Amino acid sequence: MGISNKEISGLNKYQQPPPNPKPVPEPVPEPNPEPQPIPVPEPIPEPTPEPTPEPKPFPIPEPIPEPTPEPK
C-alpha cells in the first residue's frame, strides 16, 4: 500500500543531519556623533485635594429593651 516502517528506518540511515547555520553577526550600530538629548517629561501637577467636610456625628439609636417574658 505504501512504504513500510522497515523501509523508512532503512532510509533514515542515509539521511545526513542538517548543517549548522552560520551564526549571523549582529549589526554593529554606527556611533552617533551627537548624543541625542533625553526628553524630560513635564512635571504633572498634583491634584489639590478638595476640603473634606467635617464628618456628621452618627446618630446612635437608643437600645431597644428586650421584652421580658410574661409570668405563666
trRosetta pair geometry for C-beta under 8 A, 3 or more apart (Angstrom, degrees):
i j d omega theta_ij theta_ji phi_ij phi_ji
3 7 4.9 -113 -172 80 91 130
3 8 5.8 104 131 -56 117 89
4 7 5.0 99 58 5 75 98
4 8 7.2 -139 100 -4 42 86
5 8 5.5 -53 -148 36 38 112
5 9 6.3 35 155 -19 70 103
6 9 6.0 -54 -149 36 30 107
6 10 6.6 32 150 -20 62 106
7 10 5.6 -55 -152 35 34 113
7 11 6.5 32 151 -20 67 103
8 11 5.7 -55 -150 35 35 108
8 12 6.5 43 150 -30 66 100
9 12 5.5 -41 -148 22 37 118
9 13 7.7 51 152 -29 57 89
10 13 6.2 -41 -171 10 39 113
11 14 6.0 -62 -167 35 49 105
11 15 7.0 55 141 -34 74 98
12 15 5.6 -44 -153 15 45 116
21 24 8.0 -15 140 -34 112 86
32 35 6.6 113 98 -95 119 38
32 36 6.8 -34 149 -26 163 88
49 52 7.7 -24 149 -34 111 90
